[in-house]
């Protein structure tokens, strides 16, 4: 028996093209062991905080290059303020910025330009531990 409740994936960027790249890279179901994904697209920091405070988000993907509020600062705030915060993946400007993602307490980082295989692998690894086996 498989879990049919879709996972809520929050995708934050001030750039609609970046949000679409993430959604297209992952698709509706990036791995057969996971339920389908439903995306919550967000363009501003206050709405990210609102959705995360409300609960129900399985994973947050935050654009570290977003302005005026970058995803790494938001990730650190979420990890500091939300008890049992869902996993966070940060999109960095370049691979050398991965250390900043570590500072933000994000569980994973993928750099721009987005590599669909790298992104999907990171997302599946983060979510596998949260989803009971089929």
Phi and psi restraints in degrees (value plus and minus 20) as a CYANA .aco file:
   2 UNK   PHI    -126.9   -86.9
   2 UNK   PSI     134.6   174.6
   3 UNK   PHI     -96.5   -56.5
   3 UNK   PSI     101.8   141.8
   4 UNK   PHI    -122.3   -82.3
   4 UNK   PSI     -22.9    17.1
   5 UNK   PHI     -93.2   -53.2
   5 UNK   PSI     101.9   141.9
   6 UNK   PHI     -83.8   -43.8
   6 UNK   PSI     129.0   169.0
   7 UNK   PHI    -105.6   -65.6
   7 UNK   PSI     116.0   156.0
   8 UNK   PHI    -109.1   -69.1
   8 UNK   PSI      97.0   137.0
   9 UNK   PHI    -132.0   -92.0
   9 UNK   PSI      95.3   135.3
  10 UNK   PHI    -106.4   -66.4
  10 UNK   PSI     108.9   148.9
  11 UNK   PHI    -140.8  -100.8
  11 UNK   PSI      92.7   132.7
  12 UNK   PHI    -130.4   -90.4
  12 UNK   PSI     106.0   146.0
  13 UNK   PHI    -183.9  -143.9
  13 UNK   PSI     127.1   167.1
  14 UNK   PHI     -96.6   -56.6
  14 UNK   PSI     -30.2     9.8
  15 UNK   PHI    -124.5   -84.5
  15 UNK   PSI      93.6   133.6
  16 UNK   PHI     -79.7   -39.7
  16 UNK   PSI     -52.8   -12.8
  17 UNK   PHI     -84.8   -44.8
  17 UNK   PSI     -59.5   -19.5
  18 UNK   PHI     -84.8   -44.8
  18 UNK   PSI     -63.8   -23.8
  19 UNK   PHI     -79.2   -39.2
  19 UNK   PSI     -63.9   -23.9
  20 UNK   PHI     -86.3   -46.3
  20 UNK   PSI     -57.1   -17.1
  21 UNK   PHI     -80.4   -40.4
  21 UNK   PSI     -62.9   -22.9
  22 UNK   PHI     -83.3   -43.3
  22 UNK   PSI     -68.4   -28.4
  23 UNK   PHI     -84.2   -44.2
  23 UNK   PSI     -62.4   -22.4
  24 UNK   PHI     -87.7   -47.7
  24 UNK   PSI     -56.6   -16.6
  25 UNK   PHI     -85.3   -45.3
  25 UNK   PSI     -57.4   -17.4
  26 UNK   PHI    -108.9   -68.9
  26 UNK   PSI     -54.9   -14.9
  27 UNK   PHI      50.5    90.5
  27 UNK   PSI    -189.4  -149.4
  28 UNK   PHI     -97.7   -57.7
  28 UNK   PSI     -48.4    -8.4
  29 UNK   PHI    -174.3  -134.3
  29 UNK   PSI      71.5   111.5
  30 UNK   PHI     -93.6   -53.6
  30 UNK   PSI     -30.6     9.4
  31 UNK   PHI    -171.5  -131.5
  31 UNK   PSI     118.1   158.1
  32 UNK   PHI     -84.0   -44.0
  32 UNK   PSI     -40.8    -0.8
  33 UNK   PHI     -99.5   -59.5
  33 UNK   PSI     -31.0     9.0
  34 UNK   PHI    -126.4   -86.4
  34 UNK   PSI     130.9   170.9
  35 UNK   PHI     -87.5   -47.5
  35 UNK   PSI     152.6   192.6
  36 UNK   PHI     -85.1   -45.1
  36 UNK   PSI     138.4   178.4
  37 UNK   PHI    -120.9   -80.9
  37 UNK   PSI     123.0   163.0
  38 UNK   PHI    -139.2   -99.2
  38 UNK   PSI     112.0   152.0
  39 UNK   PHI    -120.1   -80.1
  39 UNK   PSI     119.7   159.7
  40 UNK   PHI    -134.3   -94.3
  40 UNK   PSI      84.2   124.2
  41 UNK   PHI    -106.6   -66.6
  41 UNK   PSI     111.4   151.4
  42 UNK   PHI    -154.2  -114.2
  42 UNK   PSI     117.6   157.6
  43 UNK   PHI    -132.8   -92.8
  43 UNK   PSI     -28.0    12.0
  44 UNK   PHI    -154.5  -114.5
  44 UNK   PSI     131.4   171.4
  45 UNK   PHI     -79.5   -39.5
  45 UNK   PSI     -66.0   -26.0
  46 UNK   PHI     -78.0   -38.0
  46 UNK   PSI     -54.4   -14.4
  47 UNK   PHI     -93.9   -53.9
  47 UNK   PSI     -54.2   -14.2
  48 UNK   PHI     -78.5   -38.5
  48 UNK   PSI     -71.1   -31.1
  49 UNK   PHI     -80.2   -40.2
  49 UNK   PSI     -62.6   -22.6
  50 UNK   PHI     -79.2   -39.2
  50 UNK   PSI     -68.6   -28.6
  51 UNK   PHI     -85.7   -45.7
  51 UNK   PSI     -61.1   -21.1
  52 UNK   PHI     -89.5   -49.5
  52 UNK   PSI     -58.9   -18.9
  53 UNK   PHI     -84.4   -44.4
  53 UNK   PSI     -54.4   -14.4
  54 UNK   PHI     -90.3   -50.3
  54 UNK   PSI     -43.1    -3.1
  55 UNK   PHI      65.4   105.4
  55 UNK   PSI     156.2   196.2
  56 UNK   PHI      71.3   111.3
  56 UNK   PSI     -28.0    12.0
  57 UNK   PHI    -105.6   -65.6
  57 UNK   PSI     110.7   150.7
  58 UNK   PHI    -108.9   -68.9
  58 UNK   PSI     -49.5    -9.5
  59 UNK   PHI    -177.8  -137.8
  59 UNK   PSI     120.4   160.4
  60 UNK   PHI    -133.9   -93.9
  60 UNK   PSI     109.3   149.3
  61 UNK   PHI    -131.9   -91.9
  61 UNK   PSI      94.8   134.8
  62 UNK   PHI    -136.9   -96.9
  62 UNK   PSI     110.2   150.2
  63 UNK   PHI     -99.3   -59.3
  63 UNK   PSI      92.9   132.9
  64 UNK   PHI     -87.0   -47.0
  64 UNK   PSI     -36.5     3.5
  65 UNK   PHI    -116.7   -76.7
  65 UNK   PSI     -18.5    21.5
  66 UNK   PHI     -86.0   -46.0
  66 UNK   PSI     129.7   169.7
  67 UNK   PHI    -148.9  -108.9
  67 UNK   PSI     127.7   167.7
  68 UNK   PHI    -102.3   -62.3
  68 UNK   PSI     -34.2     5.8
  69 UNK   PHI    -126.3   -86.3
  69 UNK   PSI      93.4   133.4
  70 UNK   PHI     -97.8   -57.8
  70 UNK   PSI     132.8   172.8
  71 UNK   PHI     -83.4   -43.4
  71 UNK   PSI     -48.6    -8.6
  72 UNK   PHI     -90.6   -50.6
  72 UNK   PSI     -61.4   -21.4
  73 UNK   PHI     -84.5   -44.5
  73 UNK   PSI     -60.6   -20.6
  74 UNK   PHI     -84.5   -44.5
  74 UNK   PSI     -62.0   -22.0
  75 UNK   PHI     -78.9   -38.9
  75 UNK   PSI     -66.0   -26.0
  76 UNK   PHI     -81.4   -41.4
  76 UNK   PSI     -62.9   -22.9
  77 UNK   PHI     -81.4   -41.4
  77 UNK   PSI     -64.9   -24.9
  78 UNK   PHI     -81.1   -41.1
  78 UNK   PSI     -65.5   -25.5
  79 UNK   PHI     -86.4   -46.4
  79 UNK   PSI     -52.7   -12.7
  80 UNK   PHI     -96.0   -56.0
  80 UNK   PSI     -51.2   -11.2
  81 UNK   PHI    -127.4   -87.4
  81 UNK   PSI     -40.1    -0.1
  82 UNK   PHI    -128.2   -88.2
  82 UNK   PSI      99.1   139.1
  83 UNK   PHI     -84.9   -44.9
  83 UNK   PSI     111.7   151.7
  84 UNK   PHI      32.4    72.4
  84 UNK   PSI      30.4    70.4
  85 UNK   PHI     -79.0   -39.0
  85 UNK   PSI     117.3   157.3
  86 UNK   PHI     -81.0   -41.0
  86 UNK   PSI     143.6   183.6
  87 UNK   PHI     -79.7   -39.7
  87 UNK   PSI     128.8   168.8
  88 UNK   PHI    -145.5  -105.5
  88 UNK   PSI     113.5   153.5
  89 UNK   PHI    -135.7   -95.7
  89 UNK   PSI     110.0   150.0
  90 UNK   PHI    -128.2   -88.2
  90 UNK   PSI     114.7   154.7
  91 UNK   PHI    -110.2   -70.2
  91 UNK   PSI      99.6   139.6
  92 UNK   PHI    -121.3   -81.3
  92 UNK   PSI     140.2   180.2
  93 UNK   PHI     -89.8   -49.8
  93 UNK   PSI     -48.4    -8.4
  94 UNK   PHI    -178.6  -138.6
  94 UNK   PSI     138.5   178.5
  95 UNK   PHI     -76.5   -36.5
  95 UNK   PSI     -52.7   -12.7
  96 UNK   PHI     -86.6   -46.6
  96 UNK   PSI     -32.0     8.0
  97 UNK   PHI    -107.9   -67.9
  97 UNK   PSI     -14.7    25.3
  98 UNK   PHI     -79.0   -39.0
  98 UNK   PSI     -51.8   -11.8
  99 UNK   PHI     -82.2   -42.2
  99 UNK   PSI     -53.6   -13.6
 100 UNK   PHI     -86.0   -46.0
 100 UNK   PSI     -57.2   -17.2
 101 UNK   PHI     -83.5   -43.5
 101 UNK   PSI     -56.6   -16.6
 102 UNK   PHI     -83.0   -43.0
 102 UNK   PSI     -63.5   -23.5
 103 UNK   PHI     -78.3   -38.3
 103 UNK   PSI     -58.3   -18.3
 104 UNK   PHI     -93.3   -53.3
 104 UNK   PSI     -28.1    11.9
 105 UNK   PHI      52.0    92.0
 105 UNK   PSI      -4.1    35.9
 106 UNK   PHI     -86.1   -46.1
 106 UNK   PSI     125.2   165.2
 107 UNK   PHI     -98.2   -58.2
 107 UNK   PSI     -39.5     0.5
 108 UNK   PHI    -173.5  -133.5
 108 UNK   PSI     139.8   179.8
 109 UNK   PHI    -162.1  -122.1
 109 UNK   PSI     119.9   159.9
 110 UNK   PHI    -151.7  -111.7
 110 UNK   PSI     116.4   156.4
 111 UNK   PHI    -115.6   -75.6
 111 UNK   PSI     135.8   175.8
 112 UNK   PHI     -93.3   -53.3
 112 UNK   PSI     130.0   170.0
 113 UNK   PHI     -86.5   -46.5
 113 UNK   PSI     127.2   167.2
 114 UNK   PHI     -88.5   -48.5
 114 UNK   PSI     103.2   143.2
 115 UNK   PHI    -114.9   -74.9
 115 UNK   PSI      93.3   133.3
 116 UNK   PHI     -76.1   -36.1
 116 UNK   PSI     -57.4   -17.4
 117 UNK   PHI     -90.3   -50.3
 117 UNK   PSI     -64.2   -24.2
 118 UNK   PHI     -83.2   -43.2
 118 UNK   PSI     -63.3   -23.3
 119 UNK   PHI     -82.9   -42.9
 119 UNK   PSI     -68.9   -28.9
 120 UNK   PHI     -81.5   -41.5
 120 UNK   PSI     -61.7   -21.7
 121 UNK   PHI     -81.7   -41.7
 121 UNK   PSI     -65.6   -25.6
 122 UNK   PHI     -83.3   -43.3
 122 UNK   PSI     -64.7   -24.7
 123 UNK   PHI     -83.8   -43.8
 123 UNK   PSI     -66.1   -26.1
 124 UNK   PHI     -80.7   -40.7
 124 UNK   PSI     -63.2   -23.2
 125 UNK   PHI     -83.1   -43.1
 125 UNK   PSI     -58.4   -18.4
 126 UNK   PHI     -89.4   -49.4
 126 UNK   PSI     -56.5   -16.5
 127 UNK   PHI    -107.6   -67.6
 127 UNK   PSI     -43.4    -3.4
 128 UNK   PHI     -75.2   -35.2
 128 UNK   PSI     -61.1   -21.1
 129 UNK   PHI     -91.9   -51.9
 129 UNK   PSI     -39.3     0.7
 130 UNK   PHI    -109.4   -69.4
 130 UNK   PSI     -37.8     2.2
 131 UNK   PHI    -127.6   -87.6
 131 UNK   PSI     104.9   144.9
 132 UNK   PHI     -80.9   -40.9
 132 UNK   PSI     124.6   164.6
 133 UNK   PHI     -83.7   -43.7
 133 UNK   PSI     129.2   169.2
